[in-house]
Amino acid sequence: MMGTPNRPPAKEPMTAQQPASASNTQPITLQILSIVFYTFIAFLCIGLPIAVLPSYVHDQLGFGAVIAGVTIGLQYLATLLSRPFAGKVADTLGGKRAIRFGLLGIAGCGVLTLLSAWTLSVPLLSLGLLLGGRLLLGIAQGLIGVATLSWGISQVGPEHTARVISWNGIASYGAIAIGAPLGVVAVEGLDFSVLGPAL
């Protein structure tokens, strides 16, 4: 009397969903890569001077190993101390604007690095300009590091958080690995002032 129930085949929904999830994998990865690209740029700029700064401060400016170490470490101290500020900027103004501020900081570091190379004959002034540039670079690192993660997670969803963090790490460490030898080659081929325009 009731007739046979009209049931869809059990496997049909599974096969219908299967291509959709597979097709979403590549766009999500591309979205993540388009965001962590800014991390790559930031850490490339961090890597460029990292291998040549100690010899510049010690050999060309004539300061001791402690000052050379302070010059290197100041950037990372600035990153550490500016992280709460970076998080607030990313939350209130958005990841894109925070990244723009970070890129401006990197550009400012480049200008101060170039001025430091041009004032080599006045070691204290040259060192002061260099330290100012390191501070800006550290703050920029904090801004871009926080903003790319928050922007990436909000873009692709919290279910892809691990993937965003993973690609962000690949971008940062890969950029340093590329930037450090590039910086050495550039400075040996020309001089320290080349790092200014490079940044």
Order of alpha helices (4+ residues) and beta strands (2+ residues): alpha-alpha-alpha-alpha-alpha-alpha
